[in-house]
């Protein structure tokens, strides 16, 4: 999902081990800015995140989510994206906002 024109938050899934992975990658690396990548599986309580000052990307966060809805998102600077009820056949809810 695009983080405005700054970059993209990606969600991937590994069917061999049931792991979901989320990472935030900037379009143009540069001076370090606040960035995050996070993922949450509400049914299981499993969650992972990476938050810090980065020049190009927030590291991947992994969580087991096979057979469950996942919530995920990230931010670059003051632009945020969040996706709820993803990858489970329910209607996704997507949000983008600036803080």
ABEGO torsion letter per residue (X at the ends): XBBEAAEBBBBBBBAAAGBBBBBBBBABBBBBBBBBBBBBBAAAGBBBBBBEBBAABBBBBBBBABGBBBBBEEBBEABBBBBBGBGAGBBBBBBBBBX
